[in-house]
């Protein structure tokens, strides 16, 4: 009888162990959606998993081993009540000491880490009186990337100089002829101080120009920055650059502005210890089984059409897209959300809260400028899909475009109809803003056609693997603004 009980007990243990092992292996066996995460330009680790998925698996595996250990461990004799209490308090003490140690390390890292920005969400700037130098490399941001990775724009050694107010300016005047507002396209991401379009415009126009652009900015910050820093410079002209890739996002306006900077969620997201662990996981697991960068000849031989619809990266195999063929072809990649932001009808965009709030803010800026006798100009910056897709409409596979957009959007028309619907909608946001400016008597400058013309001439306006402009893009923006001012020299206020 005893042998039978032991045998049944062992069978149950083996079945339980097998179940734990099978479940764990199944979780490891199922990969993340590679095409979707590449389209979003997210990290893929071990060539299979997102960082959240891999972190979960790494935590789950030792838990599974502990469960198996518990299944096979021999039952110990019952402890006395005193021993149970002692063991309980030992466990509590150990847990508290671990938590205290982790919190101490996190707090110390927060105290010693270098802050890059100051202010609040609606009005922030860089830490004043700093100079940063680095080299920007136009390469994929992740180790696991597109099936083909042709070379991007040449390396740029850049200097970023922050003035006494916390903005990117090398001059230090009390008054300026022109103040410019905008996000990273105005501040100048990945280019040097002398390559940013406000500086180029100042040189060309012989005007003093103050750059109030700030990476991550949006219409809310443009308004507050103008009121706080711009008006005291008594400018004769305010130029506000709107970048359609970010400035009309719902998150700019729907985000809870009143969220405490000390909330548990915020503290966890900004934890230096957590971020250090995340970077370490990416650094060690990202290169493993990744699709290595290819040189130009390899990229040329690895044609997009060679990928069948069953390939896990089929939907992104056409990126980076080449606008022109040949050895001097320039390549461009963009995130899926950039393209999907253009798949909105005009009525949908007009009825959206972000459009309404943007109009309200622009009216406030115009009113402030009018009250102070300042000329107000809006300069519109298109994103990559808006600028590039008309060039490749005849060479881009309708099926691949459909597969790409379907990674995030399910309600799509058939592949053969998609391009005919998408292309006219590329202009919706710009046309809506231009019509608004006409109604409100605001000067409007579009950079779409100037950018397209230079691309047709074989110049690389955007970086390959980043949404921002190369120095050529900044040059185009400066020239376009200069020619507009030259043709419209009157300084009549709005």
C-alpha positions as CSV (number, residue, x, y, z in Angstrom):
1,X,0.0,0.0,0.0
2,X,2.8,2.4,0.9
3,X,4.6,1.7,-2.4
4,X,1.5,2.5,-4.3
5,X,1.1,5.8,-2.5
6,X,4.7,6.7,-3.2
7,X,4.3,5.7,-6.8
8,X,1.2,7.8,-7.2
9,X,2.9,10.7,-5.5
10,X,5.9,10.5,-7.9
11,X,3.5,10.4,-10.9
12,X,1.8,13.5,-9.7
13,X,5.2,15.2,-9.2
14,X,6.4,14.2,-12.7
15,X,3.2,15.4,-14.3
16,X,3.4,18.7,-12.4
17,X,7.0,19.1,-13.3
18,X,6.3,18.4,-17.0
19,X,3.5,20.9,-17.0
20,X,5.7,23.6,-15.5
21,X,8.5,22.8,-18.0
22,X,6.1,22.7,-21.0
23,X,4.4,26.0,-20.1
24,X,7.8,27.7,-19.7
25,X,9.2,26.3,-23.0
26,X,6.0,27.4,-24.8
27,X,6.3,30.9,-23.5
28,X,10.0,31.0,-24.7
29,X,9.0,29.4,-28.1
30,X,6.5,32.0,-29.1
31,X,8.3,35.1,-30.5
32,X,7.1,38.7,-30.4
33,X,5.6,40.2,-33.5
34,X,8.9,41.1,-35.2
35,X,7.6,43.1,-38.2
36,X,5.4,45.3,-35.9
37,X,8.2,46.1,-33.5
38,X,10.7,46.8,-36.3
39,X,8.0,49.1,-37.9
40,X,7.8,50.9,-34.5
41,X,11.6,50.8,-34.3
42,X,11.5,49.1,-30.9
43,X,14.3,46.9,-29.5
44,X,14.3,43.2,-30.4
45,X,16.4,41.0,-28.2
46,X,17.8,37.6,-29.0
47,X,16.3,38.2,-32.5
48,X,12.9,37.2,-31.1
49,X,11.5,39.2,-28.2
50,X,10.7,42.7,-27.1
51,X,12.4,43.9,-24.0
52,X,9.2,43.6,-21.9
53,X,8.7,40.1,-23.1
54,X,12.3,39.0,-22.5
55,X,12.3,40.6,-19.0
56,X,9.2,38.7,-18.2
57,X,10.7,35.4,-19.4
58,X,13.9,36.0,-17.5
59,X,11.9,36.5,-14.3
60,X,9.6,33.6,-15.0
61,X,12.3,31.0,-15.6
62,X,13.8,31.0,-12.1
63,X,10.3,31.1,-10.6
64,X,9.6,27.9,-12.6
65,X,12.7,26.3,-11.2
66,X,11.7,27.3,-7.7
67,X,8.3,25.7,-8.3
68,X,9.9,22.5,-9.6
69,X,12.2,22.5,-6.5
70,X,9.2,22.9,-4.3
71,X,7.5,20.0,-6.0
72,X,10.4,17.6,-5.4
73,X,11.5,18.9,-2.0
74,X,10.9,16.5,0.9
75,X,8.3,17.5,3.4
76,X,10.0,18.7,6.6
77,X,8.7,18.0,10.0
78,X,6.3,20.5,11.4
79,X,8.0,23.5,13.0
80,X,7.0,24.8,16.4
81,X,5.1,28.1,16.6
82,X,8.2,29.9,17.9
83,X,10.3,28.6,14.9
84,X,7.6,29.7,12.5
85,X,7.5,33.2,13.9
86,X,11.3,33.4,13.8
87,X,11.3,32.3,10.2
88,X,8.6,34.8,9.3
89,X,10.4,37.7,10.8
90,X,13.7,36.7,9.1
91,X,11.9,36.7,5.8
92,X,10.4,40.1,6.5
93,X,13.8,41.5,7.6
94,X,15.5,40.2,4.5
95,X,12.8,41.6,2.2
96,X,12.9,45.0,3.8
97,X,16.7,45.1,3.6
98,X,16.6,44.3,-0.1
99,X,13.9,46.9,-0.7
100,X,15.8,49.5,1.3
101,X,19.0,48.8,-0.5
102,X,17.3,49.1,-3.9
103,X,15.6,52.4,-2.9
104,X,18.9,53.8,-1.5
105,X,20.8,53.0,-4.7
106,X,18.0,54.6,-6.8
107,X,17.9,57.7,-4.7
108,X,21.7,58.1,-4.9
109,X,21.6,57.7,-8.7
110,X,18.9,60.3,-8.9
111,X,21.0,62.7,-6.9
112,X,24.2,62.3,-8.9
113,X,22.7,62.0,-12.4
114,X,23.1,65.0,-14.6
115,X,19.8,66.7,-15.4
116,X,19.3,67.9,-19.0
117,X,16.1,69.9,-18.6
118,X,14.5,72.3,-16.2
119,X,11.0,73.6,-15.8
120,X,7.5,72.1,-16.1
121,X,5.9,70.1,-18.9
122,X,4.2,73.1,-20.5
123,X,7.3,75.3,-20.2
124,X,10.7,73.7,-20.0
125,X,14.2,74.3,-21.3
126,X,17.7,72.9,-21.1
127,X,20.1,73.5,-18.2
128,X,21.7,76.9,-18.9
129,X,25.4,77.5,-19.7
130,X,26.3,74.0,-21.0
131,X,28.2,72.9,-24.1
132,X,27.8,69.3,-25.4
133,X,29.8,67.6,-28.1
134,X,29.1,64.3,-29.7
135,X,29.1,62.4,-33.0
136,X,25.8,61.5,-34.6
137,X,25.8,58.3,-36.7
138,X,22.9,57.8,-39.0
139,X,22.5,54.0,-38.4
140,X,19.5,51.9,-37.2
141,X,18.7,52.7,-33.6
142,X,18.3,49.0,-32.7
143,X,20.6,46.0,-33.3
144,X,17.7,44.1,-34.9
145,X,16.4,46.2,-37.7
146,X,15.1,46.1,-41.2
147,X,16.1,43.2,-43.5
148,X,18.4,45.6,-45.4
149,X,20.2,48.4,-43.8
150,X,22.0,50.6,-46.4
151,X,24.3,53.3,-45.3
152,X,22.7,56.5,-44.0
153,X,23.9,60.1,-44.0
154,X,27.6,60.7,-43.2
155,X,28.7,61.1,-39.6
156,X,28.2,64.5,-38.0
157,X,30.4,65.9,-35.3
158,X,28.2,68.4,-33.6
159,X,28.3,70.9,-30.8
160,X,25.2,72.0,-28.9
161,X,25.6,75.3,-27.0
162,X,23.1,76.3,-24.4
163,X,22.8,79.9,-23.4
164,X,22.0,81.6,-20.1
165,X,18.2,81.2,-20.7
166,X,18.5,77.5,-21.5
167,X,18.1,77.5,-25.3
168,X,20.4,76.8,-28.2
169,X,22.0,80.1,-29.0
170,X,25.6,81.3,-29.2
171,X,24.8,85.0,-29.1
172,X,23.8,86.8,-25.9
173,X,21.8,89.9,-26.7
174,X,19.0,91.6,-24.9
175,X,17.0,92.3,-28.1
176,X,16.6,90.3,-31.3
177,X,15.0,91.0,-34.6
178,X,13.5,87.6,-34.9
179,X,12.4,84.9,-32.4
180,X,11.7,81.4,-33.7
181,X,9.5,78.8,-31.9
182,X,9.4,75.1,-32.5
183,X,10.5,71.6,-31.5
184,X,13.6,69.6,-32.3
185,X,13.4,70.6,-36.0
186,X,13.9,74.2,-34.8
187,X,16.4,73.5,-32.0
188,X,18.3,71.3,-34.4
189,X,18.6,67.6,-33.5
190,X,21.7,65.8,-34.6
191,X,23.3,68.8,-36.3
192,X,25.8,71.3,-35.0
193,X,25.3,74.9,-33.8
194,X,26.2,76.5,-37.2
195,X,24.0,74.1,-39.2
196,X,20.7,74.9,-37.6
197,X,18.2,76.8,-39.8
198,X,17.7,79.8,-37.5
199,X,21.5,80.4,-37.6
200,X,21.6,80.0,-41.4
201,X,18.7,82.4,-41.8
202,X,20.4,84.9,-39.5
203,X,23.5,84.8,-41.6
204,X,21.6,85.1,-44.9
205,X,19.2,87.8,-43.8
206,X,21.7,89.8,-41.7
207,X,19.2,89.8,-38.9
208,X,19.6,88.8,-35.2
209,X,17.7,85.6,-34.6
210,X,16.9,84.0,-31.2
211,X,16.2,80.3,-31.2
212,X,13.5,79.3,-28.7
213,X,13.1,75.8,-30.2
214,X,13.1,72.9,-27.8
215,X,13.2,69.2,-28.5
216,X,9.9,67.5,-27.6
217,X,8.0,70.8,-27.8
218,X,4.4,71.3,-29.1
219,X,2.0,74.2,-29.6
220,X,1.4,74.4,-25.8
221,X,5.1,74.9,-25.1
222,X,5.4,77.3,-28.0
223,X,2.8,79.7,-26.5
224,X,4.2,79.5,-23.0
225,X,7.8,79.9,-24.2
226,X,6.9,83.0,-26.2
227,X,5.2,84.6,-23.2
228,X,8.0,83.7,-20.8
229,X,11.1,84.3,-22.9
230,X,10.2,85.6,-26.3
231,X,8.4,88.9,-25.6
232,X,11.1,90.3,-23.4
233,X,13.4,90.2,-26.5
234,X,11.2,92.7,-28.2
235,X,11.3,91.0,-31.6
236,X,9.9,92.4,-34.8
237,X,9.1,89.0,-36.1
238,X,8.0,85.6,-34.6
239,X,8.4,82.5,-36.8
240,X,6.6,79.4,-35.4
241,X,7.6,76.1,-37.1
242,X,4.9,73.4,-37.0
243,X,6.1,69.9,-37.5
244,X,3.2,67.7,-38.6
245,X,4.9,64.6,-37.2
246,X,4.4,65.6,-33.6
247,X,2.5,68.8,-33.2
248,X,-1.0,67.5,-33.9
249,X,-0.8,64.4,-31.6
250,X,-3.6,63.9,-29.1
251,X,-1.1,63.2,-26.3
252,X,0.1,66.8,-26.5
253,X,-3.2,68.0,-25.2
254,X,-5.0,65.0,-23.6
255,X,-2.1,64.1,-21.2
256,X,-2.9,64.8,-17.6
257,X,-0.9,67.9,-17.0
258,X,-1.6,67.8,-13.3
259,X,0.0,64.4,-12.7
260,X,2.3,64.7,-9.8
261,X,6.0,64.5,-10.6
262,X,6.3,62.3,-7.5
263,X,3.6,59.7,-8.4
264,X,4.6,56.1,-8.1
265,X,4.1,55.6,-11.9
266,X,6.4,58.5,-12.7
267,X,9.0,57.5,-10.2
268,X,9.1,54.0,-11.6
269,X,9.4,55.2,-15.2
270,X,12.2,57.6,-14.4
271,X,14.1,55.3,-12.0
272,X,17.8,55.5,-12.9
273,X,18.3,51.9,-11.6
274,X,15.5,50.6,-13.8
275,X,16.8,52.4,-16.8
276,X,20.3,51.1,-16.2
277,X,19.1,47.6,-16.0
278,X,17.1,48.1,-19.2
279,X,20.1,49.5,-21.0
280,X,22.2,46.5,-19.8
281,X,19.6,44.0,-21.1
282,X,19.5,45.8,-24.5
283,X,23.3,46.0,-24.7
284,X,23.9,42.3,-23.9
285,X,20.9,40.6,-25.5
286,X,20.3,43.0,-28.4
287,X,23.2,42.0,-30.7
288,X,22.5,38.2,-30.2
289,X,20.9,36.7,-33.3
290,X,20.3,40.2,-34.8
291,X,20.3,41.0,-38.5
292,X,23.7,42.6,-38.8
293,X,24.2,45.8,-40.7
294,X,25.0,45.3,-44.3
295,X,27.3,47.3,-46.6
296,X,26.0,48.9,-49.7
297,X,26.7,46.0,-52.0
298,X,24.9,43.6,-49.7
299,X,21.9,45.9,-49.5
300,X,21.7,46.2,-53.2
301,X,21.7,42.4,-53.6
302,X,19.1,42.0,-50.9
303,X,16.2,43.4,-52.9
304,X,12.8,44.0,-51.2
305,X,11.0,41.9,-53.8
306,X,13.0,38.8,-52.7
307,X,10.8,38.6,-49.5
308,X,7.7,36.4,-49.8
309,X,4.5,37.2,-47.9
310,X,5.3,34.4,-45.5
311,X,8.6,36.0,-44.3
312,X,8.3,37.4,-40.8
313,X,9.7,40.7,-41.9
314,X,7.7,40.9,-45.2
315,X,5.7,44.0,-44.1
316,X,8.9,46.0,-43.5
317,X,11.1,44.6,-46.2
318,X,10.5,47.7,-48.5
319,X,12.1,50.0,-45.9
320,X,14.3,52.0,-46.0
321,X,12.8,53.0,-49.3
322,X,15.0,54.4,-52.1
323,X,13.6,57.4,-53.9
324,X,16.0,57.0,-56.9
325,X,17.8,54.0,-58.2
326,X,21.6,53.6,-58.7
327,X,24.7,53.9,-56.6
328,X,23.8,57.4,-55.4
329,X,20.4,56.4,-54.2
330,X,19.3,58.0,-50.9
331,X,17.3,55.8,-48.4
332,X,14.6,56.8,-46.0
333,X,12.9,54.9,-43.2
334,X,10.0,56.0,-40.9
335,X,7.9,54.6,-38.2
336,X,4.5,53.1,-38.9
337,X,2.7,55.7,-36.8
338,X,4.1,58.5,-39.0
339,X,2.3,57.0,-42.0
340,X,-0.9,56.2,-40.2
341,X,-1.2,59.7,-38.9
342,X,-1.9,60.7,-42.6
343,X,-4.6,58.1,-43.0
344,X,-7.2,60.4,-41.6
345,X,-9.9,62.1,-43.6
346,X,-10.2,65.9,-43.6
347,X,-13.4,65.8,-41.6
348,X,-11.9,63.5,-39.0
349,X,-8.9,65.8,-38.5
350,X,-11.0,68.9,-38.3
351,X,-13.3,67.3,-35.7
352,X,-10.3,66.1,-33.6
353,X,-9.6,67.8,-30.3
354,X,-5.9,68.2,-31.2
355,X,-6.8,70.2,-34.3
356,X,-9.1,72.4,-32.3
357,X,-6.6,73.1,-29.5
358,X,-3.9,73.8,-32.1
359,X,-6.1,76.4,-33.7
360,X,-6.9,78.0,-30.4
361,X,-3.2,78.2,-29.4
362,X,-2.2,79.7,-32.8
363,X,-4.9,82.3,-32.4
364,X,-3.5,83.2,-29.0
365,X,0.0,83.6,-30.4
366,X,-1.3,85.7,-33.3
367,X,-3.2,87.9,-30.8
368,X,-0.1,88.4,-28.6
369,X,2.0,89.3,-31.7
370,X,-0.6,91.7,-32.9
371,X,-0.8,93.4,-29.5
372,X,3.0,93.9,-29.5
373,X,3.3,94.9,-33.2
374,X,5.1,91.7,-34.1
375,X,4.9,90.1,-37.5
376,X,3.8,86.4,-37.1
377,X,4.7,83.7,-39.6
378,X,3.9,80.0,-39.5
379,X,6.4,77.7,-41.3
380,X,5.1,74.2,-42.0
381,X,7.5,71.2,-41.8
382,X,6.2,68.0,-43.5
383,X,7.2,64.6,-42.2
384,X,8.9,61.9,-44.2
385,X,5.8,60.0,-45.5
386,X,4.2,63.2,-46.7
387,X,7.3,64.3,-48.5
388,X,8.4,61.0,-50.0
389,X,5.5,58.7,-50.9
390,X,4.4,60.6,-54.0
391,X,7.9,59.8,-55.5
392,X,7.5,56.0,-55.1
393,X,3.8,55.4,-55.7
394,X,4.6,53.5,-58.9
395,X,7.4,51.4,-57.6
396,X,6.0,50.5,-54.1
397,X,4.2,47.2,-53.9
398,X,0.5,47.8,-52.9
399,X,0.6,44.5,-51.0
400,X,3.6,45.5,-48.9
401,X,2.2,48.9,-48.2
402,X,-1.0,47.3,-47.1
403,X,0.8,44.7,-44.9
404,X,2.9,47.5,-43.3
405,X,-0.1,49.6,-42.4
406,X,-2.1,46.6,-41.3
407,X,0.5,45.9,-38.5
408,X,-1.3,48.6,-36.5
409,X,-4.5,49.5,-38.4
410,X,-7.0,46.8,-39.2
411,X,-9.7,48.8,-40.9
412,X,-8.0,49.3,-44.3
413,X,-9.4,49.2,-47.8
414,X,-8.1,46.5,-50.2
415,X,-4.5,46.8,-51.1
416,X,-5.2,47.8,-54.7
417,X,-7.3,50.8,-53.5
418,X,-5.1,51.9,-50.6
419,X,-2.6,54.1,-52.4
420,X,-5.3,56.0,-54.2
421,X,-6.9,56.8,-50.9
422,X,-3.7,57.5,-49.0
423,X,-2.0,59.9,-51.4
424,X,-4.6,62.6,-51.3
425,X,-4.8,62.4,-47.6
426,X,-1.1,63.1,-47.2
427,X,-1.9,66.8,-47.7
428,X,-4.9,67.0,-45.4
429,X,-3.1,68.3,-42.3
430,X,-1.1,70.9,-44.2
431,X,-4.1,72.1,-46.2
432,X,-6.2,72.4,-43.1
433,X,-3.5,74.5,-41.4
434,X,-3.0,76.7,-44.5
435,X,-6.7,77.4,-44.8
436,X,-6.8,78.3,-41.1
437,X,-4.0,80.7,-41.6
438,X,-5.7,82.3,-44.6
439,X,-8.9,82.8,-42.5
440,X,-6.9,84.3,-39.6
441,X,-4.6,86.4,-41.8
442,X,-1.5,84.6,-40.6
443,X,1.4,84.3,-43.0
444,X,2.0,80.7,-44.0
445,X,5.1,79.1,-45.5
446,X,5.2,75.4,-46.6
447,X,8.4,73.5,-46.8
448,X,6.9,70.5,-48.6
449,X,7.6,71.5,-52.2
450,X,11.1,72.9,-51.5
451,X,12.0,69.7,-49.7
452,X,10.6,67.6,-52.6
453,X,12.5,69.6,-55.2
454,X,15.9,69.0,-53.4
455,X,15.1,65.3,-53.1
456,X,14.5,65.1,-56.8
457,X,17.9,66.7,-57.3
458,X,19.5,63.8,-55.4
459,X,20.1,65.6,-52.1
460,X,19.4,63.9,-48.8
461,X,17.0,66.1,-46.8
462,X,16.2,63.7,-44.0
463,X,18.4,61.3,-42.2
464,X,17.9,57.7,-43.2
465,X,17.2,56.2,-39.8
466,X,15.9,59.3,-38.0
467,X,13.0,61.6,-38.6
468,X,15.0,64.8,-38.4
469,X,16.6,66.9,-41.2
470,X,20.2,66.6,-42.3
471,X,22.1,69.9,-42.6
472,X,20.6,70.1,-46.1
473,X,17.1,70.1,-44.7
474,X,18.0,73.0,-42.4
475,X,19.6,74.8,-45.4
476,X,16.3,74.5,-47.3
477,X,14.3,75.8,-44.4
478,X,16.5,78.8,-44.0
479,X,16.5,79.6,-47.7
480,X,12.7,79.2,-48.0
481,X,12.1,81.6,-45.1
482,X,14.6,84.1,-46.5
483,X,13.1,84.1,-50.0
484,X,9.6,84.6,-48.5
485,X,10.8,87.6,-46.4
486,X,12.5,89.1,-49.5
487,X,9.4,88.7,-51.6
488,X,7.1,90.0,-48.8
489,X,9.2,92.7,-47.1
490,X,6.3,94.6,-45.5
491,X,6.3,94.3,-41.8
492,X,2.6,95.1,-41.3
493,X,1.4,93.3,-38.1
494,X,-1.4,90.7,-38.1
